[in-house]
């Protein structure tokens, strides 16, 4: 796949329509800001889990430090996985979370997303291995 030409770009740009609709039409940013502000301390504490080598121990440490951190109304989490990660490992992760009053309803493993370092060159494919847990 070759990069787009200037002519293709110009055609694309010529088909766009002007609008006075801003992102504020689609999102209530004030409400979002208020909601995020009300849980920002908990979200920052949950960031502690990012990159932890022993996730079980990290969740337990966080739970022992502040049980309320897990009361944050988060609907979905994304977990970075390895190429050989299994559904069984993710289910175990969810069982550990359940001990902290977090109940996972669904797990979706994504091994099909990523990007090419060089568009169209399969040798430069960089996968974005992750799982969504709801």
C-alpha positions as CSV (number, residue, x, y, z in Angstrom):
1,X,0.0,0.0,0.0
2,X,1.5,3.3,-1.1
3,X,1.1,6.6,0.8
4,X,-1.7,8.8,-0.5
5,X,-1.0,11.2,-3.2
6,X,-1.5,15.0,-3.1
7,X,-4.3,14.5,-5.5
8,X,-6.1,12.0,-3.3
9,X,-5.6,14.3,-0.3
10,X,-7.0,17.3,-2.2
11,X,-10.1,15.2,-3.2
12,X,-10.6,14.2,0.4
13,X,-10.3,17.8,1.6
14,X,-12.7,19.0,-1.1
15,X,-15.4,16.7,0.2
16,X,-15.4,18.0,3.8
17,X,-18.2,20.2,4.8
18,X,-17.9,23.2,7.1
19,X,-19.8,23.1,10.3
20,X,-20.2,25.3,13.4
21,X,-20.7,22.2,15.5
22,X,-17.9,21.9,18.0
23,X,-16.9,18.9,20.2
24,X,-19.0,20.6,22.9
25,X,-22.1,19.6,20.9
26,X,-21.2,15.9,21.4
27,X,-19.7,16.0,24.9
28,X,-20.7,17.8,28.1
29,X,-17.1,18.8,29.0
30,X,-18.1,20.5,32.2
31,X,-19.9,17.4,33.4
32,X,-16.9,15.3,32.4
33,X,-14.5,17.6,34.3
34,X,-16.7,17.5,37.4
35,X,-16.9,13.7,37.2
36,X,-13.2,13.2,36.7
37,X,-12.4,15.7,39.4
38,X,-14.5,13.7,41.9
39,X,-12.5,10.5,41.2
40,X,-9.1,11.9,40.2
41,X,-7.3,10.9,43.4
42,X,-8.6,7.3,43.0
43,X,-7.7,7.3,39.3
44,X,-4.1,8.4,40.2
45,X,-3.9,5.7,42.8
46,X,-5.1,3.1,40.2
47,X,-2.3,4.3,37.9
48,X,0.1,2.7,40.4
49,X,-0.9,-0.7,38.8
50,X,0.4,0.3,35.4
51,X,3.5,-1.8,34.6
52,X,3.6,-3.7,37.9
53,X,5.4,-7.0,37.4
54,X,3.4,-8.8,40.1
55,X,-0.1,-7.6,39.5
56,X,-1.6,-9.8,42.2
57,X,0.7,-8.3,44.9
58,X,0.2,-4.8,43.5
59,X,-3.6,-5.0,43.7
60,X,-3.4,-6.4,47.2
61,X,-1.0,-3.6,48.3
62,X,-3.3,-1.0,46.9
63,X,-6.3,-2.6,48.5
64,X,-4.6,-2.7,51.9
65,X,-3.6,1.0,51.5
66,X,-7.1,2.3,50.4
67,X,-10.0,0.0,49.8
68,X,-12.1,2.9,48.5
69,X,-9.8,3.3,45.5
70,X,-11.7,0.4,43.9
71,X,-15.1,2.1,44.4
72,X,-14.3,4.3,41.3
73,X,-17.1,3.7,38.8
74,X,-14.9,2.6,36.0
75,X,-16.7,0.6,33.3
76,X,-13.8,-0.7,31.3
77,X,-10.1,-1.4,31.8
78,X,-7.4,-2.2,29.2
79,X,-4.6,-4.6,30.2
80,X,-1.4,-4.9,28.1
81,X,-0.7,-8.5,27.4
82,X,2.2,-10.6,26.1
83,X,2.1,-12.6,22.9
84,X,1.6,-15.8,24.9
85,X,-0.9,-14.4,27.5
86,X,-3.9,-16.6,27.9
87,X,-7.6,-16.2,28.8
88,X,-6.9,-18.3,31.9
89,X,-4.3,-15.8,33.1
90,X,-6.7,-12.9,32.5
91,X,-9.5,-14.8,34.4
92,X,-7.0,-15.2,37.3
93,X,-6.3,-11.5,37.2
94,X,-10.1,-10.9,37.4
95,X,-10.4,-13.3,40.4
96,X,-7.8,-11.3,42.2
97,X,-9.7,-8.2,41.4
98,X,-12.9,-9.8,42.7
99,X,-11.3,-10.1,46.2
100,X,-11.2,-6.3,46.1
101,X,-14.8,-6.0,45.1
102,X,-14.2,-5.5,41.4
103,X,-16.3,-7.9,39.3
104,X,-15.4,-8.4,35.7
105,X,-18.2,-9.2,33.4
106,X,-16.4,-9.8,30.1
107,X,-12.9,-10.1,28.8
108,X,-11.9,-9.4,25.2
109,X,-8.4,-10.2,23.9
110,X,-7.2,-8.1,21.0
111,X,-4.3,-9.6,19.1
112,X,-5.4,-8.1,15.8
113,X,-4.6,-4.4,16.3
114,X,-1.3,-2.6,15.8
115,X,0.5,-0.5,13.1
116,X,3.1,-0.8,10.4
117,X,6.4,1.0,10.8
118,X,6.3,1.3,7.1
119,X,2.7,1.3,5.7
120,X,2.0,-2.0,3.9
121,X,5.3,-3.6,4.8
122,X,4.4,-6.8,6.8
123,X,7.9,-7.1,8.2
124,X,7.4,-3.8,10.1
125,X,4.1,-4.8,11.8
126,X,4.1,-3.8,15.5
127,X,1.2,-5.5,17.3
128,X,-0.7,-3.7,20.1
129,X,-1.5,-6.8,22.3
130,X,-4.1,-6.0,24.9
131,X,-7.3,-7.1,26.5
132,X,-10.4,-5.1,27.4
133,X,-12.0,-6.1,30.7
134,X,-15.5,-4.8,31.5
